[in-house]
């Protein structure tokens, strides 16, 4: 990350804080490694109701749900299971999903509208909802970075 309107010390401190925040967000909301998000996915799949979530995750889910609704659910962070069928991995390995499992996942029609968030608790009326906030999370992380940089006196990065 480059900055050009702050001293080198200010820039280093601010950038280090941003990188720590990126790491925190990655660990907290990763959809495939143990995280608060994977715990929520497990609870939804088990049919649990009124699942406690952190205030930050509640905000993220509320925002992602609103974005999905605005776009007629074409942006759908509730499709983690569908992504998994195609072989989620850090290195691409093409897989052809089992047609029956693919059809079952699609017919379950998981969507963000199935999710309710209130008072730092989440509930899904559809146990097929499995969340992957990667598409939303990257923008959220950049907003957090901008907030941190501005708070540290960096306006251009």
Secondary structure, 3 states (H helix, E strand, C coil): CCCCCCCHHHHHHHHHHHHHHHHHHHHHHCCCCCCHHHHHHHHHHCCCCCEECCHHHHHHHHHHHHHHHHCCCCCCCCEHHHHHHCCCCCCCCCCCCCHHHHHHHHHHCCCHHHEEEECCEEEECCCCCECCCHHHHHHHHHHHHHHHHHHCCCCCC
